[in-house]
Amino acid sequence: MKILAIETSCDETAAAVAHLTNDRIIIDSNIVASQIDIHQAFGGVVPEIAAREHVRQILPVIDQALHQAGLNRKTAGQKLSGLAITQGPGLMTSLLVGVETAKSLALTWNLPLIPVHHIIGHIAANFINRQLSTLEFPTLALTVSGGHTALVLMKNPLNYQIVGQTLDDAAGEAFDKAANLLQLGYPGGPKISASAQKFAQYNKETLIKLPKPMLRRTDYHFSFSGLKTALLYALRDDPHWQQKIDEYAYVFELSVAEVLVRKTIKAALDLKVKTVFLAGGVAANQQLRQILEQVLIKKLPTVKLLLPEMAYTTDNAAMIAAAGLIKLQAGQTAPVKTVLAQPNFPLPLTIAKN
């Protein structure tokens, strides 16, 4: 079972080919054309520019992914079993480029189309190169990216339920805004992390205090807008903050990581899960990975922690292929005419009440 997957939800034009064999998802190719250099000048993604760049890149990226997997557009119809596409959520104009391209190829090749939710794709990155039958459910996935921060309970690889989510900014968005306040540039997550590591190399003692929002609440929801505002006020009241940028980055990153981890541990304990997944672009953050692993070992030593390979943390099509293969195996395809770009695409199940 081999499929092509396409991802264009934001500013990465991506295509991948993957196959399922011996209960294991194997990636044959994974091509990503990044637009970071283009959007850096604006301090964030400009939707119209992103869409135009997707139009320019989409077919060359698909051709490269097919070629790397030993395929081409002429033979793909006979060699592939389906075509997976990110249906949403994301930027409408970006999604349209990928969805309409995928629909055209599915009709041309006479292949079933597999619509994939972007968050489910991030979670499915944890399935890549792992024996699927060895995964232990229920699992709890902490999904953290520029547009999403959520805790997702999974009873099996096709059953998803949001049990907690951000009530305002996503963690990745908070990193972007904090990096802007600290004049570190875009994208914020890697900039904050690199700056924080400089401080941590020499000293972890700091007098800077930032809040850890929502920790006293009994639910599993997050909020990062107050933390961002607290950083703004701290910088405003500190005439020497420019000499302490690395220290502020360290404290901000630590505050975000501790909130994410403590909420995850609480949910994992309450919901009696067997496995915890980390997913999304912020899953590349080393401090978050380390703290989650350390606290999980201490608090829930029998619960397994699965971390995605670094190559599959940021937006890519390999993760969409992984989710697509699981859906295809279960017969979950969709008629081409029914698949539409959905910028506010909801998860299959509604938000659970705690």
C-alpha positions in Angstrom: 0.0 0.0 0.0 1.7 3.2 -1.3 0.4 6.7 -1.4 1.4 10.3 -2.3 0.6 13.0 0.2 0.5 16.8 -0.2 0.7 19.4 2.5 0.1 23.2 1.9 -1.7 24.4 5.1 0.6 27.4 5.7 3.9 28.3 4.2 5.6 24.9 3.5 4.9 23.3 0.1 5.4 19.6 0.8 4.9 16.2 -0.9 5.9 12.7 0.3 5.5 9.1 -0.8 5.1 6.5 1.8 4.1 2.8 2.0 2.7 0.5 4.7 4.5 -2.9 4.9 4.8 -5.4 7.7 2.7 -3.2 10.0 5.2 -0.4 9.6 4.9 3.0 7.8 8.0 3.7 5.7 8.7 7.0 4.1 10.1 6.7 0.5 10.5 10.5 0.0 9.7 13.7 1.9 10.2 17.0 0.1 9.6 20.4 1.7 10.0 23.7 0.0 10.1 26.3 2.8 9.1 29.9 2.5 10.8 31.1 5.8 13.2 33.4 4.0 10.4 35.1 2.0 8.3 35.8 5.1 11.1 36.8 7.5 10.9 40.4 6.1 7.3 40.7 7.3 7.8 39.0 10.7 5.2 36.4 9.9 3.4 34.6 7.1 1.6 36.7 4.5 -1.3 34.5 3.2 -1.4 35.9 -0.4 2.4 35.6 -0.8 2.3 32.1 0.6 -0.4 31.0 -1.8 1.4 32.4 -4.8 4.6 30.6 -3.7 2.6 27.3 -3.3 1.3 27.7 -6.9 4.9 28.1 -8.1 6.3 25.2 -6.1 3.6 22.6 -5.9 4.2 20.6 -9.2 8.1 20.7 -8.9 7.8 19.5 -5.3 5.4 16.6 -6.3 7.7 15.6 -9.2 10.7 15.6 -6.9 8.9 13.4 -4.3 7.7 11.0 -7.0 11.2 10.8 -8.6 12.9 10.1 -5.3 10.4 7.3 -4.7 11.1 5.8 -8.1 7.9 7.1 -9.7 6.7 9.8 -12.1 3.5 11.4 -13.1 3.0 9.0 -16.0 3.3 5.8 -13.9 1.9 7.0 -10.6 -1.6 6.0 -11.3 -0.6 2.3 -11.6 1.8 2.3 -8.7 -0.1 4.3 -6.0 -3.0 3.1 -3.9 -4.3 6.6 -3.0 -3.6 10.3 -2.6 -3.7 12.0 0.8 -4.2 15.8 1.2 -4.3 18.2 4.1 -7.9 19.5 4.1 -7.5 21.9 7.0 -7.1 23.7 9.3 -4.8 26.4 7.9 -4.7 29.4 5.6 -7.5 29.2 3.1 -5.5 30.3 0.1 -2.7 27.9 0.9 -5.0 25.0 1.5 -6.8 25.7 -1.8 -3.6 25.2 -3.8 -2.9 21.7 -2.3 -6.5 20.5 -2.3 -7.3 21.5 -5.9 -4.0 20.0 -7.1 -4.7 16.7 -5.2 -8.2 16.5 -6.6 -6.9 17.0 -10.1 -4.3 14.3 -9.7 -6.8 11.9 -8.1 -9.1 12.3 -11.0 -6.3 12.0 -13.6 -4.8 8.9 -11.9 -8.2 7.4 -10.9 -7.1 7.2 -7.3 -9.1 7.5 -4.0 -8.6 10.7 -2.2 -7.8 10.7 1.5 -8.5 14.0 3.3 -6.4 14.5 6.4 -6.8 16.8 9.4 -3.5 18.8 9.9 -3.4 18.1 13.7 -4.0 14.4 13.1 -1.1 14.5 10.6 1.2 15.9 13.3 0.1 13.2 15.7 0.6 10.5 13.1 4.3 11.6 12.7 4.8 9.4 15.8 3.7 6.3 13.8 6.5 6.6 11.2 9.0 3.8 11.3 7.3 2.2 14.3 5.5 -1.2 14.5 1.9 -0.1 14.6 0.7 -3.2 16.5 3.0 -2.4 19.4 1.4 1.0 20.1 -0.5 1.0 23.4 -3.8 2.8 23.7 -5.4 4.9 25.0 -2.8 7.6 24.3 -2.6 11.3 25.0 -1.1 13.5 22.3 0.3 16.9 23.2 0.1 18.8 19.9 2.0 22.1 19.9 2.6 24.3 16.9 2.3 27.9 15.6 -1.5 27.6 15.1 -2.5 24.9 17.6 -2.0 23.8 21.1 -4.2 20.8 22.2 -4.3 17.7 24.2 -5.9 14.9 22.2 -7.1 11.6 23.7 -6.9 8.6 21.3 -8.6 5.3 22.0 -7.2 3.9 18.7 -5.3 5.3 15.7 -8.6 6.5 14.2 -10.4 7.8 17.3 -9.5 11.4 18.4 -11.0 13.6 21.1 -9.8 17.0 22.2 -9.7 17.1 26.0 -7.8 20.4 26.3 -6.8 23.3 24.1 -5.6 26.8 24.2 -8.2 29.4 25.0 -6.3 32.2 23.1 -2.8 32.0 21.6 -1.1 28.8 20.5 2.3 28.1 22.1 4.1 28.5 18.8 2.3 31.8 18.2 3.4 33.0 21.7 7.0 32.1 20.9 6.7 34.2 17.7 5.3 37.2 19.6 7.9 36.9 22.3 10.7 36.7 19.8 9.4 39.9 18.2 9.4 41.6 21.6 12.9 40.5 22.2 13.9 41.6 18.7 15.1 38.1 17.9 13.4 37.8 14.5 11.2 35.2 12.8 10.4 32.3 13.2 10.1 32.8 16.9 10.3 29.2 18.2 13.8 28.4 17.0 15.0 31.9 17.8 13.8 31.8 21.4 15.2 28.3 21.8 18.7 29.2 20.5 18.8 32.3 22.7 17.6 30.4 25.7 20.3 27.8 25.2 23.0 30.5 25.3 21.9 31.5 28.8 21.5 27.9 30.0 25.1 27.1 29.0 26.4 29.3 31.7 23.7 29.9 34.3 20.2 28.7 35.1 19.8 31.0 38.1 17.6 34.0 37.3 15.7 36.7 39.2 13.3 37.2 36.3 9.8 36.0 37.1 7.1 35.2 34.5 3.7 33.6 35.2 2.7 30.0 34.5 -0.9 30.5 33.4 -3.8 28.2 34.1 -1.9 25.8 36.4 -4.4 26.2 39.2 -7.4 25.3 37.1 -8.6 21.7 37.2 -9.2 21.4 33.4 -6.6 20.7 30.7 -6.9 24.0 28.8 -4.0 26.4 28.1 -3.6 30.2 27.9 -0.5 32.0 26.7 -1.8 35.6 26.0 -1.2 36.6 29.6 2.3 35.2 29.6 3.1 37.2 26.4 1.7 40.4 28.1 3.7 39.7 31.2 6.9 39.6 29.1 5.9 42.9 27.5 5.5 44.6 30.8 8.7 43.1 32.2 10.7 44.5 29.3 9.0 47.8 29.6 9.9 48.1 33.3 13.5 46.9 32.8 15.8 49.6 31.3 18.6 47.0 30.9 16.5 44.2 29.2 18.6 44.4 26.0 21.6 43.1 28.0 19.5 40.2 29.2 17.7 38.9 26.1 19.0 35.4 26.4 17.9 35.3 30.0 14.4 36.5 29.2 14.2 34.0 26.3 15.2 31.2 28.8 12.6 32.2 31.4 9.8 32.5 28.7 10.6 29.2 27.1 10.7 27.5 30.5 7.4 29.0 31.5 5.7 27.7 28.3 7.3 24.2 28.7 6.3 23.8 32.3 2.7 24.7 31.6 2.5 22.3 28.7 4.1 19.5 30.7 2.2 19.9 33.9 -1.2 20.0 32.1 -0.1 16.9 30.0 0.9 15.0 33.1 -2.4 15.8 34.9 -4.5 14.7 31.9 -2.4 11.5 31.4 -2.9 10.6 35.1 -6.6 11.4 35.2 -7.4 9.7 31.9 -5.2 6.6 32.7 -3.4 6.6 29.4 -0.7 4.1 28.5 1.3 6.3 26.1 2.0 10.0 25.6 2.8 11.5 22.2 4.5 14.8 21.5 3.6 16.4 18.2 3.8 19.6 16.2 6.5 22.1 15.3 7.2 23.0 18.9 7.9 19.3 19.5 11.3 20.1 18.2 12.0 22.3 21.3 14.7 20.5 23.3 13.7 22.0 26.6 10.1 20.8 26.2 11.3 17.3 25.2 13.7 17.0 28.2 11.2 18.3 30.8 8.4 16.1 29.5 10.6 13.0 29.6 12.0 13.8 33.0 8.6 14.5 34.6 6.9 11.6 33.0 9.5 9.2 34.3 9.1 10.6 37.8 5.3 10.9 37.9 4.1 8.2 35.6 7.0 5.7 35.1 4.8 3.0 33.5 3.5 5.4 30.7 5.5 5.3 27.5 6.7 8.6 25.8 6.9 8.6 22.0 8.7 11.5 20.4 8.6 12.1 16.6 11.8 12.2 14.6 13.0 15.8 14.3 12.4 15.8 10.5 8.7 15.2 11.0 8.0 17.8 13.7 7.5 20.9 11.5 4.9 20.9 8.7 5.7 18.2 6.2 3.9 15.7 3.9 5.4 12.6 5.5 3.1 13.0 8.5 0.1 13.5 6.2 1.1 10.3 4.4 1.3 8.4 7.7 -2.2 9.5 8.7 -3.4 8.9 5.2 -2.1 5.3 5.2 -4.0 4.5 8.4 -7.2 6.0 7.0 -6.8 4.2 3.7 -6.2 0.8 5.4 -9.5 1.4 7.2 -11.3 2.3 4.0 -11.7 6.0 5.0 -11.6 7.7 1.6 -13.8 10.5 0.2 -15.3 11.3 -3.2 -13.3 14.0 -4.9 -16.1 16.4 -5.3 -16.8 16.4 -1.5 -13.3 17.4 -0.5 -13.0 21.1 0.1 -10.4 23.3 1.7 -11.5 24.0 5.3 -9.5 26.6 7.2 -11.4 25.9 10.4 -11.6 22.1 9.9 -12.7 20.6 13.2 -11.4 17.3 14.6 -13.7 14.3 14.0 -14.9 14.4 17.6 -16.1 17.3 19.7 -14.3 18.8 22.7 -14.6 16.5 25.8 -15.9 17.9 29.0 -13.6 17.4 32.0 
